[in-house]
Amino acid sequence: MENDISFTTFWGVQILLCFISLLGIIFSILWICMARASKANQEEFEMRLTVFGRESEISALNRAENFDDEFFLTKRVLIQIYSAK
C-alpha cells in the first residue's frame, strides 16, 4: 500500500486543482458581469441612436419647412412681378 498513488498524498495537485477551479469561477463571474455591461452599453447605444435619428428627422423636417417657405416666398415674389406688368 505504500506505492498507492492517491490525491491525499499529493497536496500540490489538490492545491493546483482548487486554484484552477477558483480561476474558473472567477472568470465565469467576470464573463457574466461583462455580458450585462455589454448589454447595457448596447441599449444605451441604441437609445442614443434613436434620439439622434429623431433629431435628424426633426432637422430634416425643419429644413423642408424652410425650403417650402423659401419656395412659396419666391413664388409669391414672381407672381407679384408678373402681375405688376
Secondary structure as a PSIPRED ss2 file (coil, helix, strand):
# PSIPRED VFORMAT (PSIPRED V4.0)

   1 M C   1.000  0.000  0.000
   2 E C   1.000  0.000  0.000
   3 N C   1.000  0.000  0.000
   4 D C   1.000  0.000  0.000
   5 I C   1.000  0.000  0.000
   6 S C   1.000  0.000  0.000
   7 F C   1.000  0.000  0.000
   8 T C   1.000  0.000  0.000
   9 T C   1.000  0.000  0.000
  10 F C   1.000  0.000  0.000
  11 W H   0.000  1.000  0.000
  12 G H   0.000  1.000  0.000
  13 V H   0.000  1.000  0.000
  14 Q H   0.000  1.000  0.000
  15 I H   0.000  1.000  0.000
  16 L H   0.000  1.000  0.000
  17 L H   0.000  1.000  0.000
  18 C H   0.000  1.000  0.000
  19 F H   0.000  1.000  0.000
  20 I H   0.000  1.000  0.000
  21 S H   0.000  1.000  0.000
  22 L H   0.000  1.000  0.000
  23 L H   0.000  1.000  0.000
  24 G H   0.000  1.000  0.000
  25 I H   0.000  1.000  0.000
  26 I H   0.000  1.000  0.000
  27 F H   0.000  1.000  0.000
  28 S H   0.000  1.000  0.000
  29 I H   0.000  1.000  0.000
  30 L H   0.000  1.000  0.000
  31 W H   0.000  1.000  0.000
  32 I H   0.000  1.000  0.000
  33 C H   0.000  1.000  0.000
  34 M H   0.000  1.000  0.000
  35 A H   0.000  1.000  0.000
  36 R H   0.000  1.000  0.000
  37 A H   0.000  1.000  0.000
  38 S H   0.000  1.000  0.000
  39 K H   0.000  1.000  0.000
  40 A H   0.000  1.000  0.000
  41 N H   0.000  1.000  0.000
  42 Q H   0.000  1.000  0.000
  43 E H   0.000  1.000  0.000
  44 E H   0.000  1.000  0.000
  45 F H   0.000  1.000  0.000
  46 E H   0.000  1.000  0.000
  47 M H   0.000  1.000  0.000
  48 R H   0.000  1.000  0.000
  49 L H   0.000  1.000  0.000
  50 T H   0.000  1.000  0.000
  51 V H   0.000  1.000  0.000
  52 F H   0.000  1.000  0.000
  53 G H   0.000  1.000  0.000
  54 R H   0.000  1.000  0.000
  55 E H   0.000  1.000  0.000
  56 S H   0.000  1.000  0.000
  57 E H   0.000  1.000  0.000
  58 I H   0.000  1.000  0.000
  59 S H   0.000  1.000  0.000
  60 A H   0.000  1.000  0.000
  61 L H   0.000  1.000  0.000
  62 N H   0.000  1.000  0.000
  63 R H   0.000  1.000  0.000
  64 A H   0.000  1.000  0.000
  65 E H   0.000  1.000  0.000
  66 N H   0.000  1.000  0.000
  67 F H   0.000  1.000  0.000
  68 D H   0.000  1.000  0.000
  69 D H   0.000  1.000  0.000
  70 E H   0.000  1.000  0.000
  71 F H   0.000  1.000  0.000
  72 F H   0.000  1.000  0.000
  73 L H   0.000  1.000  0.000
  74 T H   0.000  1.000  0.000
  75 K H   0.000  1.000  0.000
  76 R H   0.000  1.000  0.000
  77 V H   0.000  1.000  0.000
  78 L H   0.000  1.000  0.000
  79 I H   0.000  1.000  0.000
  80 Q H   0.000  1.000  0.000
  81 I H   0.000  1.000  0.000
  82 Y H   0.000  1.000  0.000
  83 S H   0.000  1.000  0.000
  84 A H   0.000  1.000  0.000
  85 K C   1.000  0.000  0.000
